[in-house]
Amino acid sequence: MKKEEKIKVGISIGDLNGIGSEIVLKTFEDPRMLEFCTPVIFASVKIMSFFKKHYKIAANFHSIPNADKAVEGKINVVNIWKEHISINFGKEDEKIGEYAVSSLVKATEALKNGGVDVLVTAPINKHNIQSDTFNFPGHTNYLAKELNCDSLMFMVTDDLKIGLLTDHVPVKDVPSHIDKTLIQNKIDTVYNSLIQDFGVTKPKIAVLSINPHAGDNGVIGNEDDEVLKPVLDEIKNSGKLVYGPYSADSFFGSESYKNFDAVIASYHDQGLIPFKTLSFGHGVNYTAGLSKVRTSPDHGTAFEIAGQGKANESSFKEAVFTAIQIFRNRSEHEIYSKSPLKIGGKKM
């Protein structure tokens, strides 16, 4: 019997002046991680060796020209640049932003062509990555464009999953972005992800209101009554277990979220503040809706502690495990949902 190949985990290194390199190295310092997957880091052996020495982390790298040459049991590094890079921990630097983009672009190419099975992204600085050739507010939007898919920021743990109707949108613009099509698409994305990515047979989803107290019958805004509620009623009538809109202020404190497989928040902070309060350091940012699997830790570059050896790798490690599990869940779902069903080589 042919030995089953380990899942190849592509890793974009993120902002080199942040904590990305530290949490990546700390994750794979544990040799047992190589029993679960084959890591492929998109950076250079030279810069990774610098970080290894700086953090005094025991790790040996296997230099490869591209992801196809990755070797099981090794920490593989695709050399995508050769020049010397000056590291200034905790400093925002446009040049360092260019390296972060370069790593992401190469890792995404490998994800698209099958060089890696899944992608785990270390944190970037959203400001210093902007340029004439790269103009995206974050990983999610870039990957949606590259993979030609509708994407959704889905923050997940075993016990709590929160998706967003709008993500990196100014608060003042949130209502104007929310319409029937958006609501339907985002709910469909969460619903399908729960089934194929997380193995939930009959998803039960809660949707949070746009305004405080769901608008209080128009006293605090009409968007919930005029936009959100009619769409939710229509979706519910189609047979999906989708409920709301719920007032966000008491939803998490009352532990109502435990009654649902996922929660959809109307805007970024409405969802991410409770998520990070309840699960910071253990949560995972998953990009639902893509044709490929991408995860990341639930935190940013943490410039304030960069280079100090204080960063906690727990969320990044969870992102690796989550990507692996989702990849397996998708593979199983694809097998079981194929039609017509065949048993013993014959149609049933």
C-alpha positions as CSV (number, residue, x, y, z in Angstrom):
1,M,0.0,0.0,0.0
2,K,1.3,3.4,-0.9
3,K,2.2,5.6,2.1
4,E,-0.2,8.5,2.4
5,E,1.5,11.8,1.7
6,K,1.3,14.4,4.5
7,I,-0.6,17.6,3.8
8,K,1.7,20.3,2.5
9,V,1.1,23.5,4.5
10,G,2.3,26.6,2.6
11,I,3.3,29.5,4.9
12,S,3.6,33.1,3.9
13,I,6.0,34.8,6.4
14,G,4.2,38.0,6.9
15,D,5.8,41.2,8.1
16,L,9.5,40.4,8.9
17,N,9.6,43.2,11.5
18,G,6.6,41.7,13.4
19,I,6.2,38.4,15.3
20,G,5.4,36.2,12.2
21,S,8.8,34.6,12.0
22,E,8.8,33.9,15.7
23,I,5.5,32.2,15.9
24,V,6.3,30.1,12.8
25,L,9.6,29.0,14.2
26,K,8.1,28.2,17.6
27,T,5.3,26.2,16.0
28,F,7.7,23.9,14.1
29,E,10.4,23.8,16.8
30,D,8.3,20.9,18.1
31,P,9.4,18.0,15.9
32,R,6.0,16.3,16.4
33,M,4.4,18.9,14.1
34,L,6.2,17.3,11.2
35,E,4.2,14.1,11.9
36,F,1.0,16.0,11.0
37,C,2.2,18.0,7.9
38,T,5.0,19.1,5.7
39,P,5.6,22.9,6.2
40,V,6.7,25.0,3.2
41,I,7.8,28.5,4.2
42,F,8.0,31.2,1.4
43,A,11.0,33.4,2.4
44,S,14.7,32.6,2.3
45,V,16.9,30.3,4.3
46,K,19.2,33.3,5.0
47,I,16.5,35.3,6.7
48,M,15.0,32.3,8.5
49,S,18.5,31.4,9.8
50,F,18.8,34.9,11.1
51,F,15.5,34.5,13.0
52,K,16.5,31.1,14.3
53,K,19.7,32.5,15.8
54,H,18.0,35.6,17.2
55,Y,15.3,33.6,19.0
56,K,17.7,30.7,19.9
57,I,15.3,28.2,18.4
58,A,16.4,24.8,17.4
59,A,15.3,24.3,13.8
60,N,16.9,23.0,10.6
61,F,15.8,24.2,7.2
62,H,15.7,22.4,3.9
63,S,16.2,24.8,1.0
64,I,14.1,24.2,-2.1
65,P,13.6,26.1,-5.3
66,N,9.8,25.6,-5.4
67,A,7.1,23.9,-3.4
68,D,7.1,20.8,-5.6
69,K,10.5,19.9,-4.2
70,A,9.3,19.8,-0.5
71,V,10.5,16.9,1.5
72,E,8.5,15.2,4.3
73,G,10.0,15.4,7.7
74,K,11.8,18.7,6.9
75,I,11.0,22.4,7.5
76,N,11.1,23.4,3.8
77,V,12.0,27.0,2.8
78,V,11.3,28.2,-0.8
79,N,14.0,30.8,-1.5
80,I,12.1,33.6,-3.1
81,W,14.8,36.2,-2.5
82,K,18.6,36.1,-2.0
83,E,19.6,39.5,-0.9
84,H,20.4,40.6,2.6
85,I,17.5,42.2,4.5
86,S,17.9,44.6,7.4
87,I,15.5,43.8,10.2
88,N,14.2,46.5,12.6
89,F,11.8,44.8,14.9
90,G,8.6,46.8,15.6
91,K,9.2,49.3,12.8
92,E,6.8,49.9,9.9
93,D,8.8,49.7,6.7
94,E,7.6,49.9,3.1
95,K,10.4,47.7,1.9
96,I,9.6,45.1,4.5
97,G,6.0,45.3,3.2
98,E,7.2,44.4,-0.3
99,Y,8.8,41.3,1.1
100,A,5.6,40.3,2.8
101,V,3.7,40.8,-0.4
102,S,6.3,38.8,-2.3
103,S,5.9,35.9,0.1
104,L,2.1,36.0,-0.1
105,V,2.1,36.1,-3.9
106,K,4.5,33.1,-4.3
107,A,2.6,31.1,-1.6
108,T,-0.7,31.9,-3.4
109,E,0.7,30.7,-6.7
110,A,1.7,27.5,-5.1
111,L,-1.7,27.1,-3.6
112,K,-3.4,27.7,-6.9
113,N,-1.2,25.2,-8.9
114,G,-1.2,22.5,-6.2
115,G,2.3,23.0,-5.0
116,V,0.9,23.2,-1.5
117,D,-2.4,21.9,-0.2
118,V,-3.4,24.7,2.2
119,L,-2.1,28.1,3.1
120,V,-1.4,29.6,6.5
121,T,-0.6,33.3,6.5
122,A,1.5,35.0,9.2
123,P,0.4,38.6,10.0
124,I,1.0,41.5,7.7
125,N,0.9,45.2,8.3
126,K,-2.1,46.4,6.1
127,H,-0.5,49.9,5.6
128,N,3.0,49.1,4.4
129,I,1.8,46.5,1.9
130,Q,-0.1,49.0,-0.2
131,S,1.4,49.9,-3.6
132,D,0.5,50.5,-7.2
133,T,0.5,46.7,-7.8
134,F,-1.0,45.6,-4.5
135,N,-4.0,47.5,-3.3
136,F,-6.0,45.2,-1.0
137,P,-7.1,45.8,2.7
138,G,-5.9,42.3,3.6
139,H,-5.4,38.7,2.8
140,T,-9.1,37.9,2.4
141,N,-9.7,40.3,-0.4
142,Y,-6.5,39.4,-2.2
143,L,-7.2,35.7,-2.1
144,A,-10.8,36.2,-3.2
145,K,-9.5,38.0,-6.3
146,E,-6.8,35.4,-7.1
147,L,-9.0,32.4,-6.6
148,N,-12.0,34.2,-8.3
149,C,-14.3,33.4,-5.3
150,D,-16.6,35.2,-2.9
151,S,-14.8,35.2,0.4
152,L,-15.9,35.7,4.0
153,M,-13.8,36.3,7.1
154,F,-14.8,33.4,9.4
155,M,-13.3,33.5,12.9
156,V,-13.4,30.0,14.4
157,T,-12.8,27.9,17.4
158,D,-14.3,24.5,18.3
159,D,-17.0,26.3,20.3
160,L,-17.5,29.6,18.5
161,K,-17.7,30.6,14.9
162,I,-18.3,34.2,13.7
163,G,-18.7,35.3,10.2
164,L,-19.0,38.9,8.9
165,L,-21.4,40.6,6.5
166,T,-18.9,43.4,6.1
167,D,-15.2,43.2,7.2
168,H,-12.7,46.1,6.6
169,V,-15.4,48.8,6.0
170,P,-15.6,52.1,7.9
171,V,-18.4,52.0,10.4
172,K,-20.2,54.9,8.8
173,D,-20.4,53.0,5.5
174,V,-21.6,49.7,6.9
175,P,-25.4,50.2,6.3
176,S,-24.8,51.2,2.7
177,H,-22.9,48.0,2.0
178,I,-25.6,45.7,3.3
179,D,-28.2,44.7,0.8
180,K,-30.2,41.6,-0.1
181,T,-27.6,40.1,-2.3
182,L,-24.8,40.5,0.2
183,I,-26.9,39.0,3.0
184,Q,-27.9,36.0,0.9
185,N,-24.3,35.4,-0.3
186,K,-22.7,35.6,3.1
187,I,-25.3,33.4,4.7
188,D,-24.9,30.8,1.9
189,T,-21.1,30.9,2.3
190,V,-21.3,30.3,6.1
191,Y,-24.0,27.6,5.6
192,N,-22.0,25.7,3.0
193,S,-18.7,26.1,4.9
194,L,-20.3,24.6,8.1
195,I,-21.3,21.6,6.0
196,Q,-18.3,20.9,3.9
197,D,-15.5,22.4,6.1
198,F,-16.7,21.6,9.6
199,G,-19.0,18.6,9.1
200,V,-22.2,20.1,10.4
201,T,-25.2,18.3,9.0
202,K,-27.9,20.8,9.5
203,P,-26.4,24.2,10.3
204,K,-28.1,26.6,12.7
205,I,-27.1,30.2,12.2
206,A,-27.8,33.4,14.2
207,V,-27.6,36.8,12.6
208,L,-26.8,40.0,14.6
209,S,-28.7,43.2,13.9
210,I,-27.2,46.2,12.1
211,N,-28.5,48.7,14.7
212,P,-28.6,48.6,18.5
213,H,-31.6,46.6,19.7
214,A,-32.4,45.7,16.0
215,G,-33.5,49.3,15.5
216,D,-36.3,49.2,18.2
217,N,-39.0,49.3,15.5
218,G,-37.4,52.1,13.7
219,V,-36.5,54.3,16.7
220,I,-32.7,53.6,16.2
221,G,-32.7,53.1,12.4
222,N,-34.8,51.3,9.8
223,E,-32.1,49.0,8.2
224,D,-33.0,46.0,10.3
225,D,-36.8,46.2,9.5
226,E,-36.4,47.2,5.9
227,V,-33.4,45.2,4.8
228,L,-32.2,42.5,7.2
229,K,-35.5,41.0,8.5
230,P,-37.2,40.4,5.1
231,V,-34.2,38.6,3.7
232,L,-33.8,36.4,6.9
233,D,-37.5,35.5,6.6
234,E,-37.1,34.6,3.0
235,I,-34.1,32.4,3.8
236,K,-35.8,30.8,6.7
237,N,-38.8,29.9,4.5
238,S,-36.4,28.1,2.1
239,G,-35.7,25.6,4.9
240,K,-32.5,26.9,6.3
241,L,-32.2,27.3,10.1
242,V,-31.3,31.0,10.1
243,Y,-32.5,33.2,12.9
244,G,-32.4,36.9,13.9
245,P,-31.7,39.7,13.8
246,Y,-30.5,39.5,17.4
247,S,-29.4,42.5,19.4
248,A,-25.6,42.2,19.7
249,D,-25.2,43.8,23.2
250,S,-26.5,40.9,25.2
251,F,-26.1,38.0,22.7
252,F,-22.6,36.9,23.9
253,G,-22.9,37.8,27.6
254,S,-26.1,35.7,27.8
255,E,-24.2,32.8,26.1
256,S,-26.9,32.7,23.4
257,Y,-24.2,32.0,20.9
258,K,-23.9,28.5,22.3
259,N,-27.3,27.6,20.8
260,F,-25.9,28.0,17.2
261,D,-23.3,26.5,15.0
262,A,-22.3,30.0,13.8
263,V,-23.0,33.6,14.2
264,I,-23.0,36.3,11.5
265,A,-22.2,39.8,12.6
266,S,-23.0,42.9,10.6
267,Y,-19.6,44.5,10.8
268,H,-16.0,43.9,11.9
269,D,-15.9,45.0,15.6
270,Q,-19.4,43.7,16.3
271,G,-18.1,40.2,15.7
272,L,-14.4,40.4,16.4
273,I,-14.5,42.1,19.8
274,P,-16.6,39.3,21.4
275,F,-14.7,36.6,19.5
276,K,-11.3,37.8,20.7
277,T,-12.5,38.5,24.2
278,L,-13.7,34.9,24.5
279,S,-11.0,33.1,22.6
280,F,-7.9,35.4,22.0
281,G,-4.8,33.4,21.3
282,H,-6.7,30.2,20.4
283,G,-8.9,31.4,17.6
284,V,-8.3,31.1,13.9
285,N,-9.1,33.4,11.0
286,Y,-10.4,31.2,8.3
287,T,-11.3,32.5,4.8
288,A,-14.6,30.7,4.0
289,G,-15.9,30.5,0.4
290,L,-12.6,30.0,-1.3
291,S,-11.9,27.0,-3.5
292,K,-8.7,26.5,-1.4
293,V,-8.1,26.4,2.3
294,R,-6.5,29.5,4.0
295,T,-6.2,30.2,7.7
296,S,-4.2,32.6,9.9
297,P,-3.8,33.4,13.6
298,D,-6.4,35.7,15.2
299,H,-3.9,38.5,15.9
300,G,-1.7,41.0,14.0
301,T,2.0,41.8,13.7
302,A,2.3,42.8,17.4
303,F,5.1,45.3,16.7
304,E,5.1,46.2,20.4
305,I,6.7,42.8,21.4
306,A,8.4,41.9,18.1
307,G,11.9,40.6,18.5
308,Q,11.6,40.0,22.2
309,G,10.8,36.3,22.2
310,K,7.5,36.9,24.0
311,A,5.0,36.0,21.2
312,N,2.7,33.1,21.9
313,E,2.4,30.7,18.9
314,S,-0.8,29.0,20.1
315,S,-3.1,30.7,17.6
316,F,-0.7,30.1,14.7
317,K,-0.4,26.4,15.7
318,E,-4.2,26.3,15.8
319,A,-4.3,27.8,12.3
320,V,-2.1,25.0,11.0
321,F,-4.2,22.3,12.7
322,T,-7.5,23.9,11.5
323,A,-6.2,24.1,7.9
324,I,-5.3,20.5,7.9
325,Q,-8.6,19.4,9.4
326,I,-10.7,21.5,7.0
327,F,-8.7,20.1,4.0
328,R,-9.5,16.6,5.3
329,N,-13.2,17.4,5.9
330,R,-13.5,18.8,2.4
331,S,-11.9,15.8,0.8
332,E,-14.3,13.5,2.7
333,H,-17.3,15.7,1.8
334,E,-16.3,15.5,-1.8
335,I,-16.1,11.8,-1.7
336,Y,-19.4,11.3,0.1
337,S,-21.3,13.8,-2.0
338,K,-20.3,12.4,-5.4
339,S,-23.2,11.3,-7.5
340,P,-24.2,8.8,-8.7
341,L,-23.1,6.8,-5.6
342,K,-21.0,3.8,-6.5
343,I,-20.5,0.7,-4.4
344,G,-18.0,-1.9,-5.5
345,G,-17.5,-0.1,-8.8
346,K,-21.2,-0.3,-9.7
347,K,-23.8,2.3,-9.7
348,M,-26.2,1.9,-6.7
